[in-house]
Amino acid sequence: ISNMHFQHIFQNDFVNIVSMISQTVDGNNIDEILNSLLAIVCTTLFPISLCLGFPIMLYVLTMEKEEKIKSLLEINGLNPKAYWSSFFIYYFIVLEFTVILWLFIGKAYIQIDFFQQASIGLTFWALTVWNINQISMSMIVSSFMKNTRNSTLIGYQGSIFMILFICIVSQFLFPN
């Protein structure tokens, strides 16, 4: 193989690379690439922000049981119904604030199909049901937990599973 052969091969590659770069330098292609990257990031961050409340709630409930805080409160006259309803209402407000913030920012600033084409009312309703299920699931799972170490481990494993499930579903529903 001669030196001339190498120059011919690399010259063609250089021409191909330059033509590929000149195609992507076009403003429309860069916008498409940036929108695709933004869609991937948002379809990952959105489920993460929706699912990371579960391990925190599970940890708090288990810690209160482990430190016997709940028992002390009941001894001092706290009705268990008031305890559970206050827990539910507090975390419901926190999680709904997260949903409202995401939907507002997504509709106003993030130009991806999920936020632009989906009905805000239907999305808000579905995410409200998701939050109720997440709070209820943390209450149920916490009754089986004895220490905070196990609850943290199980909580984050459950969250990772939920995040992966939502990411896969959102990629099929909104592929762009």
Salt bridges, closest charged atoms under 4 A:
GLU74 OE2 - LYS70 NZ 3.80
